[in-house]
Amino acid sequence: MVTYYQEAGALLALALPSALSTYCYFAVSITELSVMGHLGVDELAAVAYAQLCLDLSTLVFMQGFNGGMNSLCSQAFGAKNYHLVGDYTLLTSLLITVACAPMALLWWNLDSLLLTSGVAEHVAFLAGQYGRLSLLWLWPRSMFQVLASFYQAQNIVLPTAIFDLLMVVFNCFFVIGFTYGRFGLPELGFIGCPLGTAVAVALRLVSYVAYMNVYHRYHQQCSWRWDTLFLDKQIVWNLVSVGVPLAAGELLENAQLTVLTLFAAKIGELQLGTHNAMMELFYFATSPLYAVIGGSVTRIGNHLGAGQPSHAVIAARICGVCIATLTMVNSVVIVSSRRYLGQIFSDDPVVITTFSQVCSLAALAYFVLSFFCYALAILQAQARPMPLAVGMVAGAWLVGVPSAYIMGVDTAHPSLLGLWEGMICGYTVTSLVSFIPAFVRPNWQEEADKAVARSHLKEKDLASPLESDRLLA
């Protein structure tokens, strides 16, 4: 019988490296903005616009299909159907590769889209350059994320975090080197930034594959067959039925946040800057939460696939305790230091005062989001993403966006505080719609039975192993 201490230790072993990987992602983005900021204001604005558009498109597909893959691979790994883990990985790789085509079209025409949105011509031109050159790292980054999810389902995450940390070092070296001609590299100016990132991303993928697949051969336990069996209609349906709602939820949430940013811009430049700074702080502080969610999806999925609902319940309870603890700590820290956090971003007394007011609401936002984070972990682990998508539609768009506009923009005294109050109203609805099916009405035995059935799709094929197959544990 798995004890609470054993399960907590297993979750911690997954969450800590995953949190480091998330922080490394922010570090890469901050490095690019910092390097471009020293080139000029237009260059900084161009990269900020480009990153906003690029992140919106990549997060939708990566978080959606990789999230679905993590759920299904974790269940298959728990069921010891190791070839199915490989098949889901192959299928996700194919779908992500296909998705690169529309993303490439969007990135190639980024300057035209920004011009249509009213961005200054010179800034749009620079952003277009950045978008086109960023195509060089689109596929390598996507494949790295797929492989990272493949190994996370097997509870192997520490090497991934180490290579993410190396990516930060590689990125600093090549971005600074190519932009300013340092470290013996040619000086390329603005285009040196995306080129440097492309080199760093490609180098990370090659070295990661060499270490994980060639040196340690971690992939052999869940090795896949190079045939078309992964295109089985049931396998495709499983991944699409989980991945598409998750991707839709990501799209709806990120689109909502973009609209809220535009609302903040309508109120004023000072409010826009404060809003963006607060969101960056919010994302940074939330990183450990998403690490706990990802680790919980893996652990709960492993137990469900193994037909052990009681163990899955233990993992779910520990997940809930971790989320509640982290949100409480974040809320206390933000509220207690609200008068000082604004000084990190500005010396303007108005900015500092506004930031302090929004920090109080951010603490409330963390309380509300704790319910959504728990629901996200449970429903994704159970491969039940539809309530999450429904919650995002109802909360983000039917309530959140209209409330933010009415309370923050369309009022006698437009204010950022009203904007955040409306946003919290939306997230309250999202959290309730998602939390009820995850906590109030869970049938763990039924979900375990579904996971076991889902994870033994290819039992007949595996009953007659090929000579090239690895022995299954």
C-alpha positions in Angstrom: 0.0 0.0 0.0 1.4 3.4 -1.0 1.7 5.7 2.0 1.1 9.4 2.0 4.8 10.0 2.7 5.8 7.8 -0.3 3.4 9.5 -2.6 4.4 13.0 -1.4 8.1 12.1 -2.0 7.3 10.9 -5.5 5.3 14.0 -6.3 8.1 16.3 -4.9 10.6 14.4 -7.1 8.6 15.4 -10.1 7.5 18.9 -9.1 10.8 20.4 -8.1 12.6 19.7 -11.4 9.5 20.8 -13.3 9.4 24.1 -11.5 13.0 24.7 -12.4 12.1 24.0 -16.1 9.3 26.6 -15.9 11.6 29.2 -14.4 14.2 28.5 -17.1 11.5 29.3 -19.7 10.9 32.7 -18.1 14.7 33.2 -18.0 15.1 32.7 -21.7 12.3 35.2 -22.4 13.7 37.8 -20.0 17.2 37.3 -21.6 15.9 38.2 -25.0 13.9 41.2 -23.7 16.9 42.5 -21.8 19.4 42.1 -24.7 16.9 43.8 -27.1 16.2 46.6 -24.6 19.8 47.7 -24.7 19.5 48.0 -28.5 16.7 50.5 -28.4 13.0 51.1 -27.5 11.7 50.0 -30.9 13.7 46.7 -30.7 12.3 46.0 -27.2 8.7 46.7 -28.3 9.1 44.5 -31.4 10.4 41.5 -29.4 7.6 42.0 -26.8 4.9 42.0 -29.5 6.5 39.0 -31.3 6.8 37.0 -28.1 3.2 37.7 -27.3 2.0 36.3 -30.7 4.5 33.4 -30.8 3.8 32.3 -27.2 0.0 32.4 -27.9 0.3 30.1 -30.9 2.9 27.7 -29.4 1.3 27.4 -26.0 -2.1 26.4 -27.5 -0.7 23.4 -29.4 2.1 22.4 -27.0 0.1 22.7 -23.8 -2.9 21.1 -25.4 -1.5 18.0 -27.1 1.4 17.6 -24.8 -1.0 17.8 -21.9 -3.2 15.1 -23.5 -0.2 13.0 -24.2 1.0 13.2 -20.6 -2.3 12.0 -19.4 -2.6 9.1 -21.7 1.1 8.1 -21.6 1.0 8.2 -17.7 -2.0 5.9 -17.7 -0.4 3.5 -20.3 2.8 3.5 -18.3 0.9 2.6 -15.1 -0.8 -0.2 -17.0 2.7 -1.4 -18.2 1.6 -1.1 -21.9 4.9 0.4 -22.8 4.5 0.3 -26.5 1.4 2.3 -26.3 3.4 5.0 -24.5 5.7 5.1 -27.5 2.7 5.1 -29.9 1.1 8.2 -28.2 4.5 9.9 -28.4 4.9 9.2 -32.2 1.3 10.4 -32.8 1.9 13.6 -30.8 5.1 14.2 -32.7 3.2 13.9 -36.0 0.4 16.2 -34.9 2.7 18.8 -33.6 4.8 18.7 -36.8 1.6 19.2 -38.8 0.6 22.0 -36.5 3.9 23.8 -37.3 2.6 24.6 -40.8 -0.2 27.0 -39.7 2.0 28.4 -37.0 4.8 29.0 -39.6 2.3 30.9 -41.8 1.2 33.1 -38.8 4.8 33.8 -37.9 5.9 34.6 -41.4 3.1 37.2 -41.8 3.5 38.6 -38.3 4.5 42.1 -39.5 1.3 42.4 -41.6 -0.9 41.3 -38.7 0.7 43.9 -36.4 0.4 46.6 -39.0 -3.3 45.8 -39.2 -3.6 46.1 -35.4 -2.1 49.6 -35.6 1.5 48.9 -34.5 4.1 51.4 -35.8 5.6 50.4 -39.1 9.2 50.2 -38.0 8.3 48.1 -34.9 6.1 45.8 -37.0 9.0 45.3 -39.5 11.4 44.3 -36.7 8.8 42.0 -35.2 8.3 40.4 -38.6 12.0 39.8 -38.9 12.0 38.2 -35.4 9.0 36.0 -36.3 10.5 34.7 -39.5 13.9 33.9 -38.0 12.2 32.2 -35.0 10.8 29.6 -37.4 14.3 28.1 -37.1 13.6 27.0 -33.5 9.8 26.2 -33.9 10.2 22.5 -34.7 13.2 21.7 -32.4 11.5 23.3 -29.4 8.3 21.4 -30.2 10.0 18.1 -30.3 11.9 18.7 -27.1 8.6 19.3 -25.4 7.2 16.1 -26.8 10.2 14.1 -25.6 10.0 15.8 -22.2 6.4 14.7 -21.8 7.4 11.2 -22.9 9.9 10.9 -20.1 7.8 12.7 -17.6 5.1 10.0 -18.0 7.9 7.5 -16.9 8.7 9.7 -13.9 12.0 10.9 -15.5 12.2 14.7 -15.1 15.6 15.6 -13.6 17.6 15.4 -16.8 15.0 17.5 -18.6 15.4 20.3 -15.9 19.2 20.1 -16.3 19.0 20.6 -20.0 16.5 23.4 -19.6 19.1 25.0 -17.3 21.8 24.5 -19.9 19.4 26.1 -22.4 19.5 29.3 -20.4 23.3 29.3 -20.5 23.4 28.5 -24.3 20.8 31.2 -25.0 22.7 33.9 -23.0 25.9 32.9 -24.8 24.6 32.9 -28.4 22.0 35.8 -28.1 24.6 38.2 -26.5 27.3 36.9 -28.8 25.4 37.2 -32.1 23.8 40.5 -31.1 26.9 42.4 -29.9 29.7 40.4 -31.4 31.0 38.9 -28.2 32.7 35.6 -27.4 34.3 35.4 -30.8 30.9 35.4 -32.6 30.0 37.8 -35.5 28.0 40.9 -34.6 24.6 40.6 -36.3 22.6 43.2 -34.4 18.9 42.7 -34.0 18.7 39.4 -36.0 21.3 38.0 -33.7 18.7 37.5 -31.0 16.4 35.0 -32.8 19.3 33.3 -34.5 21.1 32.8 -31.1 17.9 31.4 -29.7 17.5 29.0 -32.6 21.1 27.7 -32.2 20.5 27.2 -28.5 17.2 25.4 -29.0 18.7 23.1 -31.6 21.8 22.4 -29.5 19.5 21.5 -26.5 17.5 19.0 -28.6 20.5 17.3 -30.1 22.3 17.0 -26.8 19.1 15.9 -25.0 18.5 13.1 -27.5 22.2 12.1 -27.3 22.1 11.9 -23.5 18.7 10.3 -23.0 18.4 8.0 -26.0 22.0 7.2 -27.0 24.0 7.4 -23.8 21.5 6.3 -21.1 19.0 4.6 -23.5 16.1 5.6 -21.3 13.7 5.3 -24.3 14.2 1.5 -24.6 11.6 0.6 -21.9 8.9 2.4 -23.8 10.4 2.1 -27.3 8.1 2.5 -30.3 7.8 0.5 -33.5 8.6 2.4 -36.6 5.4 1.4 -38.4 1.9 2.9 -38.9 0.2 1.1 -35.9 0.2 4.4 -34.0 -2.4 5.7 -36.5 -4.9 3.3 -35.1 -8.2 5.2 -35.0 -8.8 4.5 -31.3 -5.4 5.8 -30.4 -5.9 8.9 -32.6 -9.4 9.4 -31.0 -8.0 9.1 -27.5 -5.3 11.8 -28.1 -7.6 14.1 -30.0 -10.5 13.9 -27.6 -8.2 14.9 -24.7 -5.8 17.2 -26.5 -8.3 19.3 -28.5 -10.3 20.5 -25.4 -7.1 21.3 -23.6 -5.8 23.2 -26.6 -9.2 25.0 -26.8 -9.0 25.9 -23.2 -5.5 27.3 -23.6 -6.6 29.3 -26.6 -9.6 30.8 -24.8 -7.6 31.7 -21.7 -4.7 33.3 -23.6 -7.1 35.2 -25.9 -8.9 36.5 -22.9 -5.7 37.7 -21.3 -4.8 39.4 -24.6 -8.2 41.2 -24.6 -7.7 42.3 -21.0 -4.3 43.7 -21.9 -6.0 45.8 -24.6 -8.6 46.9 -22.1 -5.8 48.1 -19.8 -4.3 50.0 -22.7 -7.6 51.8 -23.2 -7.5 53.0 -19.6 -4.0 54.4 -20.0 -0.3 53.7 -20.5 0.4 53.7 -16.8 -2.3 51.2 -16.2 -1.1 49.1 -19.1 2.4 49.0 -17.7 1.2 48.1 -14.2 -1.1 45.4 -15.5 1.7 43.8 -17.6 4.1 43.9 -14.6 1.5 42.4 -12.3 0.8 39.6 -14.8 4.5 38.8 -15.1 4.8 38.6 -11.3 1.7 36.5 -11.2 3.1 34.0 -13.8 6.4 33.8 -12.0 4.8 33.1 -8.7 2.4 30.5 -10.2 5.2 28.4 -11.7 5.5 26.0 -8.8 1.7 25.5 -9.0 1.9 24.3 -12.6 4.8 22.0 -11.6 2.6 20.4 -9.0 -0.2 20.0 -11.5 2.1 18.4 -14.0 3.6 16.0 -11.5 0.1 15.1 -10.1 -1.2 14.3 -13.6 1.7 11.9 -14.0 1.3 10.2 -10.6 -2.5 10.0 -10.7 -2.4 8.8 -14.3 0.1 6.1 -13.4 -2.2 4.8 -10.6 -5.4 4.9 -12.7 -3.7 3.0 -15.5 -2.5 0.4 -13.0 -6.1 0.0 -11.8 -5.3 1.4 -8.3 -8.0 4.0 -7.6 -7.2 4.1 -3.9 -3.6 5.1 -4.7 -4.9 7.7 -7.1 -7.0 9.3 -4.4 -4.0 9.6 -2.1 -2.1 11.4 -4.9 -5.1 13.6 -5.5 -5.3 14.6 -1.8 -1.6 15.4 -1.7 -2.0 17.5 -4.8 -4.8 19.4 -3.1 -2.7 20.0 0.0 0.3 21.2 -2.1 -1.9 23.6 -4.1 -3.6 25.0 -1.0 -0.2 25.5 0.7 1.4 27.2 -2.3 -1.6 29.5 -3.0 -1.7 30.5 0.7 2.0 31.3 0.8 1.9 33.3 -2.5 -1.1 35.3 -1.2 0.6 36.1 2.1 3.8 37.1 0.5 2.1 39.3 -2.1 -0.1 41.1 0.4 2.6 41.6 3.0 5.0 43.0 0.4 2.5 44.9 -1.8 4.0 48.3 -0.9 7.4 47.2 -2.0 6.7 45.1 -5.1 5.7 48.1 -7.2 9.1 49.7 -6.6 10.7 46.8 -8.5 9.1 48.0 -11.7 8.8 51.8 -11.2 9.6 54.8 -9.1 6.4 56.5 -10.0 4.2 56.9 -6.8 1.0 56.4 -8.9 2.3 53.1 -10.3 3.4 52.0 -6.8 0.0 52.8 -5.3 -1.9 51.1 -8.2 0.3 48.1 -7.9 -0.3 47.9 -4.2 -4.1 47.9 -4.8 -3.9 45.2 -7.5 -1.7 43.0 -5.2 -4.6 42.7 -2.7 -6.8 41.5 -5.5 -4.1 39.1 -6.7 -4.3 37.4 -3.3 -8.0 36.8 -3.9 -7.2 35.6 -7.4 -4.9 33.0 -6.0 -7.6 31.7 -3.6 -10.0 31.4 -6.6 -7.4 29.8 -8.8 -6.5 27.2 -6.2 -9.9 25.4 -7.0 -9.2 25.6 -10.7 -5.7 24.3 -10.4 -6.9 21.3 -8.4 -9.6 20.6 -11.0 -7.1 20.9 -13.8 -4.8 18.3 -12.2 -7.6 15.8 -11.5 -9.6 16.2 -14.8 -6.4 16.1 -16.9 -5.1 13.0 -15.1 -8.5 11.3 -15.6 -8.5 12.3 -19.3 -11.7 14.3 -18.8 -10.8 17.7 -20.2 -14.3 18.8 -21.4 -15.4 20.5 -18.1 -12.2 22.6 -18.2 -13.1 23.8 -21.7 -16.7 24.5 -20.7 -15.5 26.3 -17.6 -13.2 28.5 -19.6 -16.0 29.4 -22.1 -18.4 30.3 -19.3 -16.0 32.0 -17.0 -13.5 33.7 -19.3 -15.8 34.9 -22.1 -19.4 34.9 -20.9 -18.5 36.5 -17.5 -14.9 37.6 -17.3 -14.4 39.7 -20.4 -17.8 41.5 -20.2 -17.4 42.1 -16.4 -13.8 43.5 -16.9 -15.1 45.9 -19.5 -18.1 47.1 -17.5 -16.3 47.4 -14.2 -12.9 48.6 -15.5 -13.4 50.4 -18.8 -17.0 51.4 -19.5 -17.5 53.4 -16.3 -17.3 57.0 -15.3 -13.9 56.4 -13.7 -12.0 53.7 -15.6 -9.6 51.9 -13.4 -7.3 48.9 -13.4 -8.8 47.8 -10.1 -12.2 47.4 -11.7 -10.6 45.5 -14.6 -9.1 43.0 -12.2 -12.3 42.7 -10.2 -14.1 41.7 -13.4 -11.4 39.2 -14.3 -11.7 37.6 -10.9 -15.4 37.3 -11.4 -14.7 35.3 -14.6 -12.2 33.0 -13.0 -14.6 32.4 -10.1 -17.1 30.9 -12.6 -14.4 29.0 -14.4 -13.2 27.5 -11.1 -16.7 26.5 -10.0 -17.6 24.9 -13.3 -14.4 22.9 -13.3 -14.2 22.1 -9.6 -17.6 20.5 -9.2 -17.0 17.5 -11.5 -13.4 17.1 -10.2 -14.2 17.1 -6.5 -17.9 16.8 -5.8 -18.7 14.1 -8.3 -15.6 11.9 -8.8 -16.0 8.2 -9.3 -12.4 7.0 -8.9 -13.2 3.3 -9.5 -15.0 4.1 -12.7 -12.2 6.3 -13.9 -9.7 3.6 -13.1 -11.7 1.1 -15.1 -11.7 3.5 -18.1 -8.0 4.1 -17.8 -7.2 0.4 -17.7 -9.4 -0.2 -20.7 -7.9 2.8 -22.5 -4.4 1.6 -21.8 -4.8 -1.9 -23.1 -5.9 -1.0 -26.6 -3.0 -3.1 -28.2 -3.0 -6.1 -25.9 -3.6 -8.4 -28.9 -0.7 -6.9 -30.8 1.7 -7.1 -27.8 0.8 -10.7 -27.2 2.9 -11.6 -30.3 6.1 -9.5 -29.7 8.5 -8.8 -32.5 12.2 -9.8 -32.3 13.1 -6.1 -32.3 10.9 -5.4 -29.2 12.5 -4.8 -25.8 11.4 -7.0 -22.9 8.6 -5.3 -20.9 9.1 -4.9 -17.2 
